[in-house]
Structure formats: C-alpha cells, structure tokens
Amino acid sequence: MGVLLGIAATALAVATGATGHPVLSVIAMVAVVNVIALISTWRAALATAVVCWLLHDGFVLGRYGELALVGQAGHDALVIGLDALGVVVLVSTLRAALAPMLHLREGDPSAPRVPVQRQPVFTQSQRRMTGS
C-alpha cells in the first residue's frame, strides 16, 4: 500500500510541477509515510520512507527514474527519514498508551461484543425433511 501511495504521490507531484519546487514532493512523501505509519506497522512505515525517497530522487530531482545523488537528495532523505522515525515513535507510544485502556473495557457490560452464534431452530416439517 505504501508503494502504491508513493507512486500516486510522485505522479501527482510531477504533474503539478514539483520538479521546479521539490519541497512539494517532499511534503507529499512525508504525508504518505505518516499515513502508512498510522495504519500499518513500523516496518512498513520505514520501508515506505525508503521507497518514497527513491521515487522523489528518481522522478522529481532526477528524470526517468535515474537517481540524482546531489546535495538536495541528501537533505530530502534526511527530512523523510527523520519524519519516518519520529512518526513511528509517536504512533508506537500512542498505541502502547491506549492498549491498557482497551483492556479495561473487557468487563464493561456496555462495551460492544461479538454476539454468540445462534443455533438453527427447525420446525416440525424441516425436521421430517432432514430426518432428525
């Protein structure tokens, strides 16, 4: 999912002229990494950060997928990487803080529950048909 969002963000950034203003692409890549960190694992977020930087460097700073290893690329890699680390730490901390609260509701009668599966009720005619 991170790769697909990264490709979509890169295509949108290039279409809107981010090759002249690479900061727009960096903002889009940071947003993609943040979304993946919120909905997935820390491994997926870090892998998405790497893929997003490669897409940014290859299609916004460079052309046609060729990496442009210039000073701007290093700076952007640092920005995307530090964002990924920061958001992973933040999301992990929030998940750890919310976990005990979720377990506290286990005994709460007002907490939503998965209903127990019902057993089928057969009428007399259905019993005769099934032979039970």
N, CA and C atoms as a LAMMPS dump frame, in Angstrom:
ITEM: TIMESTEP
0
ITEM: NUMBER OF ATOMS
396
ITEM: BOX BOUNDS ff ff ff
-5.0000000000000000e+02 5.0000000000000000e+02
-5.0000000000000000e+02 5.0000000000000000e+02
-5.0000000000000000e+02 5.0000000000000000e+02
ITEM: ATOMS id mol type element x y z
1 1 1 N 0.828 -1.187 0
2 1 2 C 0 0 0
3 1 3 C 0.874 1.253 0
4 2 1 N 1.982 1.195 0.757
5 2 2 C 2.881 2.34 0.795
6 2 3 C 3.501 2.636 -0.555
7 3 1 N 3.841 1.587 -1.285
8 3 2 C 4.424 1.774 -2.614
9 3 3 C 3.403 2.414 -3.551
10 4 1 N 2.174 1.917 -3.511
11 4 2 C 1.138 2.475 -4.379
12 4 3 C 0.851 3.939 -4.053
13 5 1 N 0.761 4.25 -2.766
14 5 2 C 0.546 5.655 -2.376
15 5 3 C 1.744 6.519 -2.765
16 6 1 N 2.95 5.976 -2.626
17 6 2 C 4.149 6.716 -3.022
18 6 3 C 4.171 6.999 -4.508
19 7 1 N 3.806 6.012 -5.314
20 7 2 C 3.761 6.21 -6.769
21 7 3 C 2.709 7.254 -7.129
22 8 1 N 1.54 7.16 -6.497
23 8 2 C 0.475 8.131 -6.768
24 8 3 C 0.909 9.54 -6.36
25 9 1 N 1.565 9.667 -5.212
26 9 2 C 2.026 10.981 -4.76
27 9 3 C 3.099 11.535 -5.691
28 10 1 N 3.98 10.671 -6.169
29 10 2 C 5.019 11.117 -7.1
30 10 3 C 4.406 11.574 -8.413
31 11 1 N 3.478 10.796 -8.943
32 11 2 C 2.823 11.169 -10.196
33 11 3 C 2.086 12.485 -10.051
34 12 1 N 1.401 12.663 -8.94
35 12 2 C 0.681 13.917 -8.694
36 12 3 C 1.647 15.081 -8.539
37 13 1 N 2.755 14.85 -7.832
38 13 2 C 3.74 15.91 -7.633
39 13 3 C 4.374 16.324 -8.951
40 14 1 N 4.727 15.364 -9.778
41 14 2 C 5.334 15.686 -11.079
42 14 3 C 4.319 16.389 -11.974
43 15 1 N 3.065 15.94 -11.941
44 15 2 C 2.023 16.562 -12.768
45 15 3 C 1.736 17.997 -12.35
46 16 1 N 1.911 18.301 -11.074
47 16 2 C 1.636 19.666 -10.6
48 16 3 C 2.873 20.556 -10.613
49 17 1 N 3.96 20.072 -11.182
50 17 2 C 5.143 20.906 -11.34
51 17 3 C 6.11 20.887 -10.18
52 18 1 N 6.175 19.804 -9.448
53 18 2 C 7.076 19.723 -8.301
54 18 3 C 8.536 19.598 -8.721
55 19 1 N 8.788 19.342 -10.002
56 19 2 C 10.184 19.261 -10.435
57 19 3 C 10.861 20.627 -10.302
58 20 1 N 10.084 21.686 -10.391
59 20 2 C 10.617 23.03 -10.178
60 20 3 C 10.63 23.431 -8.709
61 21 1 N 9.775 22.807 -7.927
62 21 2 C 9.659 23.072 -6.483
63 21 3 C 9.65 21.742 -5.747
64 22 1 N 10.824 21.136 -5.517
65 22 2 C 10.867 19.797 -4.924
66 22 3 C 10.305 19.704 -3.518
67 23 1 N 10.151 20.823 -2.826
68 23 2 C 9.612 20.767 -1.465
69 23 3 C 8.18 20.247 -1.477
70 24 1 N 7.437 20.47 -2.559
71 24 2 C 6.075 19.947 -2.659
72 24 3 C 6.083 18.423 -2.685
73 25 1 N 7.05 17.861 -3.383
74 25 2 C 7.167 16.405 -3.417
75 25 3 C 7.56 15.852 -2.055
76 26 1 N 8.452 16.535 -1.362
77 26 2 C 8.866 16.079 -0.025
78 26 3 C 7.67 16.091 0.922
79 27 1 N 6.854 17.119 0.843
80 27 2 C 5.658 17.202 1.691
81 27 3 C 4.713 16.041 1.379
82 28 1 N 4.545 15.74 0.094
83 28 2 C 3.676 14.62 -0.288
84 28 3 C 4.237 13.295 0.222
85 29 1 N 5.548 13.123 0.135
86 29 2 C 6.162 11.873 0.598
87 29 3 C 6.059 11.727 2.117
88 30 1 N 6.227 12.818 2.824
89 30 2 C 6.084 12.797 4.282
90 30 3 C 4.649 12.421 4.647
91 31 1 N 3.686 12.943 3.919
92 31 2 C 2.287 12.602 4.186
93 31 3 C 2.036 11.117 3.956
94 32 1 N 2.607 10.562 2.908
95 32 2 C 2.435 9.127 2.628
96 32 3 C 3.036 8.294 3.753
97 33 1 N 4.233 8.641 4.188
98 33 2 C 4.884 7.9 5.273
99 33 3 C 4.05 7.985 6.551
100 34 1 N 3.51 9.152 6.842
101 34 2 C 2.696 9.323 8.049
102 34 3 C 1.421 8.482 7.998
103 35 1 N 0.778 8.427 6.846
104 35 2 C -0.439 7.623 6.713
105 35 3 C -0.118 6.149 6.919
106 36 1 N 0.953 5.681 6.313
107 36 2 C 1.328 4.274 6.454
108 36 3 C 1.689 3.967 7.905
109 37 1 N 2.354 4.88 8.579
110 37 2 C 2.697 4.653 9.991
111 37 3 C 1.445 4.548 10.847
112 38 1 N 0.414 5.297 10.51
113 38 2 C -0.823 5.264 11.288
114 38 3 C -1.615 3.981 11.074
115 39 1 N -1.612 3.464 9.859
116 39 2 C -2.487 2.329 9.571
117 39 3 C -1.764 0.992 9.492
118 40 1 N -0.435 1.015 9.571
119 40 2 C 0.302 -0.227 9.405
120 40 3 C 1.376 -0.359 10.481
121 41 1 N 2.396 -1.149 10.207
122 41 2 C 3.451 -1.417 11.174
123 41 3 C 4.617 -0.45 10.998
124 42 1 N 5.521 -0.469 11.961
125 42 2 C 6.683 0.414 11.871
126 42 3 C 7.595 -0.034 10.727
127 43 1 N 7.638 -1.33 10.464
128 43 2 C 8.47 -1.815 9.355
129 43 3 C 7.945 -1.291 8.024
130 44 1 N 6.641 -1.309 7.868
131 44 2 C 6.036 -0.808 6.638
132 44 3 C 6.285 0.687 6.476
133 45 1 N 6.243 1.422 7.574
134 45 2 C 6.478 2.87 7.509
135 45 3 C 7.921 3.173 7.101
136 46 1 N 8.869 2.446 7.67
137 46 2 C 10.274 2.686 7.313
138 46 3 C 10.56 2.261 5.873
139 47 1 N 9.981 1.149 5.441
140 47 2 C 10.156 0.724 4.052
141 47 3 C 9.509 1.72 3.097
142 48 1 N 8.37 2.251 3.472
143 48 2 C 7.703 3.259 2.652
144 48 3 C 8.544 4.517 2.557
145 49 1 N 9.217 4.893 3.64
146 49 2 C 10.085 6.072 3.609
147 49 3 C 11.219 5.882 2.605
148 50 1 N 11.798 4.699 2.573
149 50 2 C 12.879 4.425 1.612
150 50 3 C 12.348 4.501 0.182
151 51 1 N 11.213 3.858 -0.065
152 51 2 C 10.628 3.859 -1.406
153 51 3 C 10.244 5.284 -1.821
154 52 1 N 9.674 6.042 -0.9
155 52 2 C 9.28 7.417 -1.219
156 52 3 C 10.49 8.282 -1.56
157 53 1 N 11.585 8.094 -0.82
158 53 2 C 12.776 8.871 -1.156
159 53 3 C 13.304 8.471 -2.533
160 54 1 N 13.308 7.176 -2.829
161 54 2 C 13.777 6.737 -4.143
162 54 3 C 12.9 7.307 -5.257
163 55 1 N 11.594 7.321 -5.058
164 55 2 C 10.695 7.903 -6.056
165 55 3 C 10.929 9.406 -6.196
166 56 1 N 11.085 10.075 -5.071
167 56 2 C 11.335 11.515 -5.091
168 56 3 C 12.653 11.826 -5.801
169 57 1 N 13.689 11.091 -5.446
170 57 2 C 15.005 11.343 -6.038
171 57 3 C 15.037 10.948 -7.509
172 58 1 N 14.356 9.878 -7.862
173 58 2 C 14.42 9.4 -9.238
174 58 3 C 13.512 10.116 -10.21
175 59 1 N 12.394 10.666 -9.727
176 59 2 C 11.446 11.262 -10.666
177 59 3 C 11.212 12.752 -10.464
178 60 1 N 11.58 13.288 -9.319
179 60 2 C 11.411 14.731 -9.099
180 60 3 C 12.756 15.428 -9.225
181 61 1 N 13.75 14.962 -8.48
182 61 2 C 15.085 15.559 -8.59
183 61 3 C 15.803 15.062 -9.838
184 62 1 N 15.691 13.783 -10.114
185 62 2 C 16.255 13.207 -11.333
186 62 3 C 15.149 13.077 -12.367
187 63 1 N 15.466 12.449 -13.467
188 63 2 C 14.451 12.255 -14.506
189 63 3 C 14.418 10.79 -14.91
190 64 1 N 13.244 10.311 -15.227
191 64 2 C 13.044 8.967 -15.766
192 64 3 C 13.575 7.867 -14.849
193 65 1 N 13.536 8.087 -13.563
194 65 2 C 13.944 7.072 -12.607
195 65 3 C 15.424 7.01 -12.311
196 66 1 N 16.205 7.892 -12.906
197 66 2 C 17.639 7.926 -12.62
198 66 3 C 17.867 8.718 -11.34
199 67 1 N 18.604 8.123 -10.403
200 67 2 C 18.851 8.793 -9.14
201 67 3 C 19.787 9.978 -9.347
202 68 1 N 19.4 11.101 -8.782
203 68 2 C 20.219 12.307 -8.828
204 68 3 C 20.847 12.488 -7.454
205 69 1 N 22.013 11.948 -7.284
206 69 2 C 22.668 11.995 -5.974
207 69 3 C 23.37 13.33 -5.794
208 70 1 N 22.569 14.33 -5.491
209 70 2 C 23.061 15.696 -5.266
210 70 3 C 22.782 16.069 -3.811
211 71 1 N 23.229 17.254 -3.423
212 71 2 C 23.033 17.704 -2.047
213 71 3 C 21.566 17.77 -1.644
214 72 1 N 20.718 18.196 -2.556
215 72 2 C 19.278 18.272 -2.277
216 72 3 C 18.717 16.888 -1.965
217 73 1 N 19.206 15.865 -2.635
218 73 2 C 18.737 14.497 -2.4
219 73 3 C 19.099 14.036 -0.994
220 74 1 N 20.286 14.366 -0.537
221 74 2 C 20.693 14.006 0.821
222 74 3 C 19.856 14.716 1.866
223 75 1 N 19.606 15.988 1.621
224 75 2 C 18.769 16.767 2.54
225 75 3 C 17.358 16.189 2.603
226 76 1 N 16.795 15.876 1.448
227 76 2 C 15.437 15.333 1.409
228 76 3 C 15.371 13.938 2.042
229 77 1 N 16.426 13.156 1.865
230 77 2 C 16.473 11.835 2.511
231 77 3 C 16.484 11.995 4.023
232 78 1 N 17.214 12.981 4.507
233 78 2 C 17.257 13.238 5.943
234 78 3 C 15.887 13.667 6.464
235 79 1 N 15.211 14.53 5.73
236 79 2 C 13.887 15 6.149
237 79 3 C 12.885 13.838 6.183
238 80 1 N 12.846 13.047 5.111
239 80 2 C 11.899 11.925 5.048
240 80 3 C 12.247 10.871 6.096
241 81 1 N 13.526 10.587 6.264
242 81 2 C 13.953 9.59 7.245
243 81 3 C 13.664 10.005 8.678
244 82 1 N 13.963 11.257 9.017
245 82 2 C 13.68 11.727 10.377
246 82 3 C 12.179 11.784 10.644
247 83 1 N 11.397 12.146 9.626
248 83 2 C 9.952 12.123 9.785
249 83 3 C 9.475 10.707 10.05
250 84 1 N 10.006 9.749 9.303
251 84 2 C 9.594 8.353 9.489
252 84 3 C 9.921 7.869 10.894
253 85 1 N 11.115 8.162 11.363
254 85 2 C 11.49 7.748 12.721
255 85 3 C 10.607 8.426 13.768
256 86 1 N 10.369 9.704 13.588
257 86 2 C 9.54 10.446 14.542
258 86 3 C 8.112 9.95 14.599
259 87 1 N 7.516 9.716 13.44
260 87 2 C 6.123 9.276 13.427
261 87 3 C 6.003 7.837 13.924
262 88 1 N 7.008 7.006 13.676
263 88 2 C 6.982 5.635 14.191
264 88 3 C 7.04 5.644 15.719
265 89 1 N 7.893 6.482 16.285
266 89 2 C 7.981 6.581 17.742
267 89 3 C 6.677 7.127 18.317
268 90 1 N 6.117 8.136 17.688
269 90 2 C 4.868 8.722 18.162
270 90 3 C 3.717 7.724 18.117
271 91 1 N 3.554 7.054 16.991
272 91 2 C 2.454 6.096 16.848
273 91 3 C 2.639 4.912 17.794
274 92 1 N 3.866 4.431 17.94
275 92 2 C 4.12 3.318 18.861
276 92 3 C 3.805 3.709 20.298
277 93 1 N 4.162 4.926 20.673
278 93 2 C 3.871 5.416 22.019
279 93 3 C 2.367 5.534 22.239
280 94 1 N 1.664 6.062 21.255
281 94 2 C 0.206 6.186 21.381
282 94 3 C -0.46 4.821 21.468
283 95 1 N -0.005 3.879 20.656
284 95 2 C -0.594 2.538 20.706
285 95 3 C -0.334 1.873 22.054
286 96 1 N 0.873 2.051 22.587
287 96 2 C 1.201 1.464 23.89
288 96 3 C 0.384 2.118 25.003
289 97 1 N 0.138 3.425 24.89
290 97 2 C -0.635 4.128 25.91
291 97 3 C -2.117 3.75 25.845
292 98 1 N -2.631 3.478 24.655
293 98 2 C -4.05 3.15 24.513
294 98 3 C -4.349 1.689 24.795
295 99 1 N -3.367 0.817 24.723
296 99 2 C -3.603 -0.617 24.917
297 99 3 C -4.213 -0.941 26.285
298 100 1 N -3.708 -0.396 27.389
299 100 2 C -4.342 -0.719 28.68
300 100 3 C -5.787 -0.236 28.769
301 101 1 N -6.092 0.884 28.146
302 101 2 C -7.459 1.395 28.191
303 101 3 C -8.412 0.471 27.452
304 102 1 N -7.944 -0.138 26.387
305 102 2 C -8.804 -1.052 25.648
306 102 3 C -9.088 -2.305 26.457
307 103 1 N -8.112 -2.782 27.224
308 103 2 C -8.306 -3.976 28.039
309 103 3 C -9.177 -3.706 29.263
310 104 1 N -9.241 -2.475 29.705
311 104 2 C -10.087 -2.14 30.848
312 104 3 C -11.566 -2.314 30.524
313 105 1 N -11.919 -2.205 29.272
314 105 2 C -13.32 -2.294 28.878
315 105 3 C -13.799 -3.728 28.714
316 106 1 N -12.921 -4.714 28.912
317 106 2 C -13.323 -6.097 28.702
318 106 3 C -14.456 -6.522 29.631
319 107 1 N -14.467 -6.073 30.874
320 107 2 C -15.524 -6.44 31.811
321 107 3 C -16.706 -5.493 31.784
322 108 1 N -16.647 -4.454 31.014
323 108 2 C -17.704 -3.454 30.955
324 108 3 C -18.907 -4.005 30.186
325 109 1 N -20.083 -4.066 30.825
326 109 2 C -21.254 -4.61 30.123
327 109 3 C -21.737 -3.713 28.984
328 110 1 N -21.369 -2.434 28.994
329 110 2 C -21.809 -1.551 27.914
330 110 3 C -20.858 -1.583 26.711
331 111 1 N -19.734 -2.289 26.838
332 111 2 C -18.787 -2.385 25.724
333 111 3 C -19.375 -3.268 24.628
334 112 1 N -19.16 -2.918 23.379
335 112 2 C -19.699 -3.745 22.296
336 112 3 C -19.081 -5.143 22.303
337 113 1 N -19.876 -6.126 21.98
338 113 2 C -19.411 -7.516 21.982
339 113 3 C -19.812 -8.197 20.679
340 114 1 N -19.073 -9.199 20.33
341 114 2 C -19.437 -10.035 19.197
342 114 3 C -20.493 -11.017 19.689
343 115 1 N -21.64 -11.054 19.053
344 115 2 C -22.695 -11.941 19.543
345 115 3 C -22.32 -13.407 19.353
346 116 1 N -22.871 -14.252 20.222
347 116 2 C -22.658 -15.687 20.141
348 116 3 C -23.448 -16.204 18.946
349 117 1 N -22.853 -17.134 18.222
350 117 2 C -23.533 -17.671 17.052
351 117 3 C -24.777 -18.438 17.475
352 118 1 N -25.863 -18.175 16.802
353 118 2 C -27.131 -18.825 17.139
354 118 3 C -27.204 -20.217 16.514
355 119 1 N -27.901 -21.098 17.221
356 119 2 C -28.143 -22.436 16.696
357 119 3 C -29.43 -22.395 15.879
358 120 1 N -29.451 -23.099 14.772
359 120 2 C -30.669 -23.072 13.951
360 120 3 C -31.835 -23.753 14.664
361 121 1 N -32.996 -23.207 14.464
362 121 2 C -34.213 -23.77 15.037
363 121 3 C -35.016 -24.358 13.884
364 122 1 N -35.324 -25.654 13.987
365 122 2 C -36.059 -26.313 12.925
366 122 3 C -37.526 -26.452 13.304
367 123 1 N -38.369 -26.28 12.311
368 123 2 C -39.785 -26.553 12.515
369 123 3 C -40.023 -28.049 12.335
370 124 1 N -41.228 -28.507 12.653
371 124 2 C -41.562 -29.933 12.534
372 124 3 C -41.366 -30.418 11.096
373 125 1 N -41.798 -29.613 10.136
374 125 2 C -41.678 -30.058 8.744
375 125 3 C -40.217 -30.12 8.309
376 126 1 N -39.395 -29.227 8.795
377 126 2 C -37.976 -29.259 8.449
378 126 3 C -37.298 -30.457 9.1
379 127 1 N -37.722 -30.838 10.299
380 127 2 C -37.137 -31.991 10.965
381 127 3 C -37.457 -33.273 10.19
382 128 1 N -38.702 -33.337 9.701
383 128 2 C -39.079 -34.507 8.923
384 128 3 C -38.274 -34.593 7.629
385 129 1 N -37.987 -33.449 7.02
386 129 2 C -37.229 -33.419 5.764
387 129 3 C -35.783 -33.818 5.986
388 130 1 N -35.199 -33.386 7.09
389 130 2 C -33.791 -33.684 7.363
390 130 3 C -33.608 -35.032 8.044
391 131 1 N -34.668 -35.598 8.545
392 131 2 C -34.597 -36.89 9.198
393 131 3 C -34.122 -36.828 10.617
394 132 1 N -34.198 -35.648 11.265
395 132 2 C -33.753 -35.556 12.656
396 132 3 C -34.889 -35.616 13.622
